[in-house]
Amino acid sequence: MPAAPVIATGCVETTEALIAANELTLFLVGRFADGIGFDDLIACWRKYQDDAEFLAKLGAAYEGWSKISGEIADMDISESLRLVSLQLAYVPKLMTVMRQQPKK
């Protein structure tokens, strides 16, 4: 299991939203690469029902959504760099998911 990201003080909600957006992207890219079908709808429902960690990430992002604009307005360079670092950590994961897709 990967280490939990370091959440900068003052950027908690923004970090949670970034994590949720990336996790959702990874899942959707993996499912929809060959098009959208009924099997994808079933997979989405199962992910929602069975993956408590995924659901917790989405829930945390949703709960703090209204605070993000304030956090961004008050963000310092250190917090910005932590968010950039977090986003960059997802690039290899996304590339791996994309490489696993069937060639057309």
N, C-alpha and C positions, 0 to 999 in steps of 0.2 A: 504494500500500500504506500503511495507517495506521501511525503511529508505534507502536513497542512501548511498552506501559504501563510506567510507572515503578514498580518493585517496591520497596517499603519494606523496609529491613533488618529482619529479624525477622518479616516477613509473606510470605515467598516462597511457601510452600506454600499459604497461604490465598489469595493473589493468583492463583496458578496454578489453584486449584480454582474460584475465581470466574470466571475467564476461560473455563475449560472448560465450566462450567455454562451460561454465557451463550451460548457458541458452539453448544453442543448444543441449547439452547432455540431459538436462531435457526433452526437447520436443521430441527428437528422442527416448529416452528410453520409454517414454510414448506411442509413436506411434508404435514402432517396436517390442514391447514385444511379440506380438502374431504372428510375422512374417511380412514380407513386402508384401503389396498388393496395388492394384490400389487406394483403399481408402486412403492409407497413402500418396500416391503421391498427391492426391487431397487436403489432409489436409496440406501438406507441402506448396502447392501453395497458399492455403487460408491464412496460417500463414504469408507467404511472402507478400500477398496482403493486409491483414487486420490488422496486428499487427504492428503498427508504432513503438511502444516502442521496440519490439523485433528486428525489422529491424534497428532501430537506434543503438542498442547495437552491432549488427553485423557490421554495417557500421563504427562505431567508432573504432572497433578492426581492421578492414581492412585498414582504412586510416593510422593508426599508426604502422602497422605491421613492417615496416623497421626500426623503432627506438627501438624496444624491445631489441635487442641484446646489444645495447649501454646502455640502462637502467639497464639491468641485470649486465653488467660488472661494473657499477658504483653504484650498490645497497648497502646500508648499512643494518645493522641488524634490525633497526627499520622498514625500508621499507619491508624487508624480512618477518618480523613478521606480518605486516599488510596484506601482501599477503597470508600468511599461515592462518591468521584469516579469511580472506575473503573466502578462499577455504573451511575451516572448516564449515563456515556458510552454505555452499551448501550441506554438507553431509546429514543433516536431510531432506532437500528438496528432494534429490535423493532417500533416503531411503523411503520416503513417496510415491514417484512415483513408485518405485519398488514394494512396498507392495500392491499397488492398481492393480497390474497386475494379470490376472487370473492364478490360479494354474493349473499345467499340471499333 
